C-alpha cells in the first residue's frame, strides 16, 4: 500500500557553492530541490512551499493553504 507523507526539513545552503546553488538563491536551488528537479527520488516528490526559517509563521500559513488547495482540487501528488 502506498501512503503519502508530509516531511518538513530544515537545510543549510552555501549560497557561494556554484554546484548546489549556481544562481545564489537558496529558495530556488538547494540540495533538496535539485534532487526533486532531477528526479533522483524513486517515487514522486513534490515541493509544497519553500521559505527562509526566519519566515516560519508565514511558511506554516502558506503551506497549509497550498495543501488545502491541492486536496480540494485533487492535485496533491
C-alpha positions, -999 to +999 in steps of 0.1 A: +000+000+000+013+034-009+008+062+016+015+099+012+035+116+040+044+152+047+080+158+058+094+191+070+131+197+065+155+224+076+185+226+054+216+248+053+226+261+019+260+275+010+250+303-014+285+305-027+286+268-038+284+270-076+274+233-078+245+233-054+233+270-058+247+284-091+223+313-090+230+321-053+193+318-044+188+291-017+150+292-021+151+280-058+183+259-058+194+237-029+203+201-024+167+190-019+151+210-047+178+200-071+171+163-063+134+168-069+141+187-102+165+159-114+140+131-105+165+115-082+139+100-058+125+066-065+089+078-060+073+112-068+083+140-045+065+174-047+076+207-033+048+223-013+064+255-001+100+268+004+109+298+026+136+311+050+135+298+085+130+333+098+096+334+080+084+303+100+049+316+108+042+328+073+057+295+060+032+275+080+003+296+068+013+293+032+020+256+035-015+250+049-031+270+021-012+251-006-021+217+009-057+225+014-059+239-022-043+207-036-066+185-016-096+205-028-086+201-064-073+166-061-038+176-073-018+165-042+005+140-059 
